[in-house]
Amino acid sequence: MTRTTITLPQDLLTELMSLVSARSKTEAVINAIKDEIRLRKLERIKSFAGTLEFTTEAEDLRHGDHRLG
């Protein structure tokens, strides 16, 4: 873990802690960073909508793995 000093507006930090039910400022900031990363990844995945072509049928994807028996 890296130690970092940042300056944040108190009202934003207080609101963040309340929204994420964090017990500490560190926990609140870590949760906010994780959420932002997750949302950015989700947006990236959504940007692929309609651009990928699947050649395998859904049934084969569900049950076609012969390694599973």
C-alpha positions in Angstrom: 0.0 0.0 0.0 1.2 3.5 -0.8 0.9 6.4 1.5 -0.3 9.6 -0.2 -1.2 13.1 1.1 -4.1 14.8 -0.8 -6.2 17.8 -0.1 -9.9 17.2 -0.3 -12.9 19.5 0.3 -14.3 18.5 3.7 -17.9 18.6 2.6 -17.2 16.2 -0.3 -15.3 13.8 2.0 -18.1 13.9 4.6 -20.7 13.2 2.0 -18.7 10.4 0.5 -18.2 8.8 3.9 -21.9 9.0 4.5 -22.9 7.6 1.1 -20.5 4.6 1.3 -21.0 4.0 5.0 -17.2 4.2 5.5 -15.7 4.0 9.0 -12.7 6.0 7.9 -11.6 8.5 5.4 -9.2 6.0 3.9 -12.0 3.4 3.5 -14.2 6.0 1.8 -11.5 7.0 -0.7 -10.6 3.4 -1.5 -14.3 2.6 -2.1 -14.7 5.6 -4.3 -11.6 4.7 -6.3 -12.7 1.1 -6.7 -16.2 2.2 -7.8 -14.8 4.6 -10.4 -12.5 1.9 -11.8 -15.5 -0.5 -12.0 -17.7 2.1 -13.7 -15.0 2.9 -16.3 -14.5 -0.8 -17.1 -18.3 -1.3 -17.4 -18.5 1.7 -19.8 -15.7 0.2 -21.8 -17.5 -3.1 -22.0 -20.7 -1.4 -23.0 -18.9 0.4 -25.8 -18.4 -3.0 -27.4 -22.2 -3.5 -27.7 -23.1 -4.5 -31.2 -19.5 -4.6 -32.4 -18.6 -8.2 -31.6 -19.7 -11.1 -33.7 -20.3 -14.5 -32.0 -20.1 -17.6 -34.1 -21.1 -20.0 -31.3 -24.7 -20.6 -30.3 -25.8 -19.7 -26.8 -26.6 -23.4 -26.1 -23.1 -24.4 -27.0 -21.7 -21.7 -24.7 -23.8 -23.0 -21.8 -23.4 -26.7 -22.3 -20.8 -27.3 -24.9 -17.7 -27.4 -22.8 -16.8 -31.1 -23.0 -14.2 -30.8 -20.3 -17.0 -30.5 -17.8 -18.4 -33.9 -18.6 
